[in-house]
Amino acid sequence: MNADRFRVLVSGVLIVGVVVSATLVAFGLATALLVGWGGSLSGAAPDGTAVTAFAGMGANLAALRPVGFAQLGLVALLATPVARVAASVAAFLLEGDHLYTAITAVVLLILLASLFLLR
């Protein structure tokens, strides 16, 4: 993989991540204007959980609550740089560049640890 293809891959991952994130957050905000944060597009009973409580994101998405879509957009935004580093690991591996593969893999592990282990 040459440098230009590598840049296209990385920029593509970043663009897709930001567009998906922005779309989900915008959809959540737009639908919140219609039914409120705790309301539901499917008519489910209002939920009293806090907007900042991500533990209920799956249930909020299942009930088609706007807060669930906005939260998923924020998770997508957080996942975008992680996906970029993961794509870099794969690209360096395909190039056969073992030093940069190892360095980038360590960075990926640090990112994942900071997201899932540190509170």
C-alpha positions in Angstrom: 0.0 0.0 0.0 1.5 3.3 -1.0 1.3 6.6 0.9 -1.5 8.0 -1.2 -3.7 4.9 -0.7 -2.9 5.0 3.0 -4.0 8.6 3.3 -7.2 7.8 1.4 -8.0 4.9 3.7 -7.4 7.0 6.8 -9.3 10.0 5.6 -12.2 7.8 4.5 -12.5 6.2 7.9 -12.5 9.6 9.5 -15.0 11.1 7.1 -17.4 8.2 7.4 -17.2 8.2 11.2 -17.9 11.9 11.5 -20.7 11.8 8.9 -22.4 8.9 10.7 -22.0 10.5 14.1 -23.3 13.9 12.9 -26.3 12.2 11.2 -27.2 10.3 14.3 -26.9 13.3 16.6 -28.8 15.5 14.2 -31.6 12.9 13.9 -31.8 12.6 17.7 -31.9 16.4 18.1 -34.6 16.8 15.4 -36.8 14.1 16.7 -36.3 15.4 20.3 -38.0 18.6 19.0 -41.0 16.5 18.1 -41.4 14.2 21.1 -38.9 15.5 23.7 -35.8 13.7 25.0 -37.8 11.1 27.0 -40.5 10.7 24.4 -40.6 7.9 21.8 -41.2 7.8 18.1 -42.9 4.4 18.6 -45.2 5.7 21.4 -43.4 3.9 24.2 -43.9 5.2 27.7 -41.6 8.1 28.6 -38.3 7.2 30.2 -37.0 9.1 33.3 -33.4 8.2 32.9 -30.8 11.0 32.6 -29.7 12.0 29.2 -26.1 11.4 30.2 -26.8 7.7 31.3 -25.4 5.7 28.5 -26.2 2.4 30.2 -29.8 2.6 28.8 -28.7 3.4 25.3 -29.8 0.0 23.9 -33.2 0.2 25.5 -33.6 3.8 24.3 -32.8 2.8 20.7 -35.2 -0.2 20.9 -37.9 2.2 22.0 -36.9 4.7 19.3 -36.2 7.5 21.8 -34.3 10.5 20.4 -31.8 10.4 23.3 -30.8 6.9 22.2 -29.9 8.1 18.7 -28.0 11.1 20.0 -26.1 8.9 22.4 -25.3 6.4 19.6 -23.9 9.4 17.6 -21.6 10.3 20.4 -20.4 6.8 20.7 -19.7 6.8 17.0 -17.8 10.0 17.4 -15.7 8.4 20.1 -15.2 5.2 18.0 -14.0 7.2 15.0 -10.3 7.8 16.1 -10.2 4.2 17.4 -11.3 2.9 14.0 -8.7 5.1 12.3 -5.9 3.6 14.4 -7.3 0.1 13.8 -7.3 0.9 10.0 -3.7 2.1 10.4 -2.7 -1.2 12.1 -4.2 -3.2 9.2 -2.5 -0.9 6.6 0.9 -1.2 8.2 0.4 -4.9 8.5 -0.4 -5.2 4.8 2.7 -3.1 4.0 4.8 -5.5 6.0 6.1 -2.7 8.2 6.4 -4.6 11.5 7.8 -1.7 13.5 4.9 0.7 12.7 2.4 -2.1 13.1 3.7 -2.8 16.6 3.8 0.9 17.6 0.3 1.5 16.2 -1.0 -1.7 17.9 0.3 -0.4 21.2 -1.5 2.9 20.6 -4.7 1.0 19.8 -4.4 -1.0 23.0 -3.9 2.2 25.0 -7.0 3.8 23.4 -9.1 0.7 24.1 -7.9 0.5 27.6 -8.7 4.1 28.2 -12.2 3.6 26.9 -13.1 0.4 28.6 -10.9 -0.1 31.7 -10.3 3.4 33.1 -13.2 5.0 34.9 
